[in-house]
């Protein structure tokens, strides 16, 4: 539904006593969803590293930029869509990979996949999913979907994940670089709770033939009686998940074994963006993992301009961490992002209303962006530029 039609229908429904499935006030939505979660789910989904300063900075970083609307531009016919890796998208937004969604809703990733398909938003399947990628891909059909890859200690397992992603129609591989091991996540540590030890969020692994083979080999090293201990699958996962040995040299292995576009997720420095291009990567994601890895990190919106300058349009630049509305989307695109990825907000919708909640959050974000773009005097994404913004402090990080 086009934005203005959706808006009019929402107000008409309100006149008839019908309200939206989830609140468009995302601050209120977060409070409502967090209250509905278990303490463990709230800690895992909402928590960040250390003092949570990076989460805070991801939000406050947007405040240094203000939109400067231009008047008397004919914006009746808008074009908020983009083309990304051969797909025409209705809006420059993707659904982030977020793990262990079974903690907030039984349909988990499958509900997100169905909702993303309904509104035409690409979904990046999480490596730490609660539902196998093949099940989600079947639900999405021809709707675009990517696969997030955590590079484990087993290259055979890495290759198996890539082969499965290719087979189920994924359009790209998104390699997460910033989580070679977990950060200092105080909310999870305070509860001494890691969901993977409860066999949650490891569906990609337990359905993988290579992982099952590794488990069979590991059983010989485990106690014969696992009573009171995590399962063999959970223990095996915990031993091969981390891989702090990963370097730029390893990327050639992936490039040699897939023709899919490869994006590097976690780029925050322009020199790393240059290296990504030099290594033959097809895109990058400016991300600090939603503030979950390094406390006191630079925010993604602060990092974006210098990275966009270096990339200079050679490859797509996706952006995540901190998006909370259409104005944030507009600012990120004005500063050089090709598209943005949204994460926690759709999880709040999932928590409260399942598939319908996810669909509503994604649709609301798209509509908010569409209205912001047009009210700023831009008819299309191509019209959005740095001239659309002004800055509080004329400082550069790099």
Buried (B, 14 or more C-beta within 10 A) or exposed (E): EEBBEBBEEBEEEEEEEEEBBBBBEBEEBBEBBBEBBEEBBBBBBBBBBBEBBBBBBBBBBBEBBEBEEBEEEEBEEBEBBBEBBEBEBEBBBBBBBBBBBBBBBEBBBBBBBBBBBBBBBBBBBBBBBBBBBBBBBEBBEEBBBBBBBBBBBBBEBBBBBBBBBBEBBBBBBBBBBBBBEBBBBBBBEEBEBBBBBBBBBBBBBBBBEBBEBBBEEBBEEBEEEEEEEBBBBBBBBBEBBBBEEBEEEBBEEBBEBBEBBBBBBBBBBBEBBEBBBEBEBBBBBBBBBBBBBBBEBBBBBBBBBBBBBBBEEEBBBBBBBBBBBBBBBBBBBBBBBBBBBBBBBBBBBBBBBBBBBBBBBBBBBBBBBBBBBBBBBBBBBEBBEBEBBEEEEEEEBE
